[in-house]
Amino acid sequence: MQYALLKLAEALKAPHRANKVKHRLLKGKSLQITLTPFSSPREILKMGGIHRLLPKGEGVLEIGCGNGEFLVQLMAEGKTALGLEISNRCLRKAAFRLREAGFAETSRYLVKSDGVAFLRWLVPQGFLKEIYLLFPDPWDGSPQRRIVTKGFLELVRERLVVGGRMFMATDHTEYARQMERAILNTEGIEPVDWEGPLGTKYHRKWLAQGRPTHRFSFVVKRHLDELSEQNPLLDLEVESPAIGTPELPMVLSLEHEGHLIIERSYQADEGRLFKTVLNPPWGMAQKQFLLLKKDKLILLPTWHEIVIPSLLKAVSLFASGIPSV
Ligand SMILES: C[S@@+](CC[C@H](N)C(=O)[O-])C[C@H]1O[C@@H](n2cnc3c(N)ncnc32)[C@H](O)[C@@H]1O
């Protein structure tokens, strides 16, 4: 019955609720089973940070690991890797595949997280050895949602060690051009050739349809330590800049989440856009753009909804003219 409740909570796409049920289930009991086969950024922060899972300068990250095939390949090569996914369905498939390959403790290798937010919030400067992004969603019709931009590559550059490498592949010719342009426009990195096996579900799928595979790789030559303030994507979004620039940055306290500093606010096409810095109780302070669209709070540029109630409440109150909570 309790397990059914847990499944229901997961089915309702409310992983935080599923966790609550899980904690209630486990409270006072000596159950040894892991009910969620993947972890969350919050759990990683609670266990002390990403270096508990990946060795500094050695770790590999795969963003959008899908069904986990490539992750298993990386691990079979002896690499210490972490797969990020936003889809529960993919994460479950990946967990199954990892277990089959002998990596039983799947929550050490799979994280339910948006790739950009994870890099920004959880990965320290100069930490990773390699990052893979294979066949990312091309967002035909909404190209502004594509993950690869100059701003993203600058973030990648800062999070990789000097000498570290990024690998990207796509079947989408226009996205390939965008990737190429982003690489050429990003300082401190150098394109390099990349060959080698690419056994992923989407690679096979596009090959079977006769679509090309565009591969990109670059090596980090130096850090610049200055993530671009002006994300070109956000420039497109902002209609009239700085209508509500606070004279001083506004600090909002968030229950259990630390502090949020609102540095600037803009009226964007789709709602109020805030340039913020989040100071969580654990981990590093993180700069981010948040879009308040009706009653939803969305992280840009990935467009994932933020469901942390205190964060949503604080930003909504701020937007409605009430300065603090
Ligand atoms: C087209 S599939 C490719 C999957 C796999 N890399 C492959 O080649 O078979 C893109 C995957 O990226 C995931 N994804 C999309 N946006 C993401 C993001 N911002 N962070 C992490 N994963 C993401 C999707 O859920 C999906 O599983």
The ligand as an SDF file (V2000), in Angstrom:
LIG
                    3D

 27 29  0  0  0  0  0  0  0  0999 V2000
   17.3690   13.4780  -27.9780 C   0  0  0  0  0  0  0  0  0  0  0  0
   17.6570   12.8170  -26.4110 S   0  0  0  0  0  0  0  0  0  0  0  0
   19.3020   12.1590  -26.5320 C   0  0  0  0  0  0  0  0  0  0  0  0
   19.5680   11.1240  -25.4610 C   0  0  0  0  0  0  0  0  0  0  0  0
   20.9520   10.4630  -25.5490 C   0  0  0  0  0  0  0  0  0  0  0  0
   21.9930   11.4300  -25.3300 N   0  0  0  0  0  0  0  0  0  0  0  0
   21.1140    9.7610  -26.8690 C   0  0  0  0  0  0  0  0  0  0  0  0
   21.9540   10.2010  -27.6670 O   0  0  0  0  0  0  0  0  0  0  0  0
   20.4300    8.7480  -27.0780 O   0  0  0  0  0  0  0  0  0  0  0  0
   17.9170   14.2700  -25.4050 C   0  0  0  0  0  0  0  0  0  0  0  0
   17.8560   13.9260  -23.9280 C   0  0  0  0  0  0  0  0  0  0  0  0
   18.2700   15.0690  -23.1870 O   0  0  0  0  0  0  0  0  0  0  0  0
   17.4130   15.2120  -22.0580 C   0  0  0  0  0  0  0  0  0  0  0  0
   17.4570   16.6430  -21.7210 N   0  0  0  0  0  0  0  0  0  0  0  0
   16.8790   17.6680  -22.4000 C   0  0  0  0  0  0  0  0  0  0  0  0
   17.1970   18.8430  -21.8420 N   0  0  0  0  0  0  0  0  0  0  0  0
   18.0050   18.5600  -20.7880 C   0  0  0  0  0  0  0  0  0  0  0  0
   18.6560   19.3600  -19.8160 C   0  0  0  0  0  0  0  0  0  0  0  0
   18.5370   20.6990  -19.8280 N   0  0  0  0  0  0  0  0  0  0  0  0
   19.4040   18.7520  -18.8730 N   0  0  0  0  0  0  0  0  0  0  0  0
   19.5220   17.3960  -18.8520 C   0  0  0  0  0  0  0  0  0  0  0  0
   18.9340   16.5850  -19.7510 N   0  0  0  0  0  0  0  0  0  0  0  0
   18.1830   17.1550  -20.7060 C   0  0  0  0  0  0  0  0  0  0  0  0
   16.0660   14.7240  -22.5340 C   0  0  0  0  0  0  0  0  0  0  0  0
   15.2520   14.3070  -21.4680 O   0  0  0  0  0  0  0  0  0  0  0  0
   16.4620   13.5810  -23.4600 C   0  0  0  0  0  0  0  0  0  0  0  0
   16.5320   12.3560  -22.7670 O   0  0  0  0  0  0  0  0  0  0  0  0
  1  2  1  0
  2  3  1  0
  2 10  1  0
  3  4  1  0
  4  5  1  0
  5  6  1  0
  5  7  1  0
  7  8  2  0
  7  9  1  0
 10 11  1  0
 11 12  1  0
 11 26  1  0
 12 13  1  0
 13 14  1  0
 13 24  1  0
 14 15  1  0
 14 23  1  0
 15 16  2  0
 16 17  1  0
 17 18  1  0
 17 23  2  0
 18 19  1  0
 18 20  2  0
 20 21  1  0
 21 22  2  0
 22 23  1  0
 24 25  1  0
 24 26  1  0
 26 27  1  0
M  CHG  2   2   1   9  -1
M  END
$$$$
